[in-house]
Amino acid sequence: MEAALCNNSEEPPTSAVLLDCRAFNQVIFTDIDKYYVPGADITCHYNISRHITPRRKDWVGIFRVGWKTAREYFTFVWAPLPRNPDSSDDELQEVLFKAYYLPKDDEYYQFCYVDQDGLVRGASVPFQFRAETEDDMLVVTTQGEVEEIEQQNTTLLQENQKLKENLKSLQNQTEDLQEKLKAAEEKAKELEDKVHLLQTGTMELQRAQDLQALQMASAQTELAAVTENSIKLQKEKEDLQRNLDTLRSSKENLEVEVNILKQKFAALDTQNSSTDEELFQTKEENKKVLAEKEQLEKKLRNTLNCVDQLQQNLEKKLEEEVLSHQTLQKEMNELEKENKRLRRENEELMVHLPEILDHPPGVLTQSPENSVLVYGNPYTVNPAIPETELVSVRKCPMCDEVFPNDIGEQQYSDHVRSHLLECPYCDESFDNSNKQVYDDHVYCHGLD
């Protein structure tokens, strides 16, 4: 094939893929003349179907009939993009081929639309480059030329028939492709639904992961609390273990004592095994010992309970005694003050006693030193007042009874002691009002 001519220095995208007639119906060439006059520009018209999307690198080329791949073009021009990309098949497109790039021979050629990937998407009917004159209509040719033309026409008819068959096949394939496209769209919709479901599942999974993270944080908090409780329980366990060791030690001591008792019982059994009567007596004695032991244990328990109760009572009574002692001490202090005051008054009265005794009863006198006093002598004594009231300085701290000053110490002590209960076992004394405390105290001495 001759070298290709081109009206553009840039090479078009081509492909070495062999001719595939199934794609020729995607671009339809219209108004194709049978002859084009050499030396004149040619305008090529075509329609782009909805099965192809025009792109910037699509082109229209002139190919010699019989070509096999898109690389066998003679010349080409770039295909312009449609003004309205969404237009229907009725929108006519056109390109212009300049005369000086066109073939100079009279071979058969055809227009082909090639996309940006180098694939042929449409092909026109064949045409020639030569002038059409009246001689072409009246020329008388030889039989050989006629046969050659008929042969060419037959070939063209066969090619045309093949193209029609290919066109029909392509239409069927287009319908199949449309059905497949529809199925693919449905499949894509299903995939979109699945993607949506997956996205929803992903969101739910994220929420589940967030919830799991919260649960993990809560579990860690609970684990920390459990660990702290475990440490506390471990400490309590150690304390219990120490107590258990103490109890075991006590148990071992008790077992030793039990073994000693058993040995004693065994020795007694051995010593008393000489006769049945001795054995019987030994058993009876053992029973008595056991009974006495049980009684002693019972008495010990009762004693311990009693001691506890007594201790409680004693503590309570001790508090009362302390309070009573404080009260008595306060009263003693007051009595001491009163006693001192009475002693002073008694001493002052004793000073004026000779003067009082020199005057008859019922006669009031004045001291010569105090004869000028307005209210008289404050130490003048009325003989009607009993003398015991003037000289009494002793008062019982238990019953508040007042004793004259000349009472003997022993008599006063006996009176005070009559209010007390003295323990026969020790030197402790109790007030008569605390009879229960006294009895408990004496009872405790009886348990020793």
Secondary structure as GFF3:
##gff-version 3
##sequence-region A 1 448
A	DSSP	three_ten_helix	21	23	.	.	.	ID=ss1
A	DSSP	beta_strand	27	30	.	.	.	ID=ss2
A	DSSP	beta_strand	35	36	.	.	.	ID=ss3
A	DSSP	beta_strand	42	48	.	.	.	ID=ss4
A	DSSP	beta_strand	59	64	.	.	.	ID=ss5
A	DSSP	three_ten_helix	70	72	.	.	.	ID=ss6
A	DSSP	beta_strand	73	78	.	.	.	ID=ss7
A	DSSP	beta_strand	92	97	.	.	.	ID=ss8
A	DSSP	three_ten_helix	99	101	.	.	.	ID=ss9
A	DSSP	beta_strand	108	114	.	.	.	ID=ss10
A	DSSP	beta_strand	120	123	.	.	.	ID=ss11
A	DSSP	beta_strand	127	129	.	.	.	ID=ss12
A	DSSP	alpha_helix	135	138	.	.	.	ID=ss13
A	DSSP	alpha_helix	143	271	.	.	.	ID=ss14
A	DSSP	alpha_helix	276	358	.	.	.	ID=ss15
A	DSSP	three_ten_helix	368	370	.	.	.	ID=ss16
A	DSSP	alpha_helix	387	391	.	.	.	ID=ss17
A	DSSP	beta_strand	394	395	.	.	.	ID=ss18
A	DSSP	beta_strand	402	403	.	.	.	ID=ss19
A	DSSP	alpha_helix	409	417	.	.	.	ID=ss20
A	DSSP	beta_strand	420	422	.	.	.	ID=ss21
A	DSSP	beta_strand	429	431	.	.	.	ID=ss22
A	DSSP	three_ten_helix	432	434	.	.	.	ID=ss23
A	DSSP	alpha_helix	435	447	.	.	.	ID=ss24
###
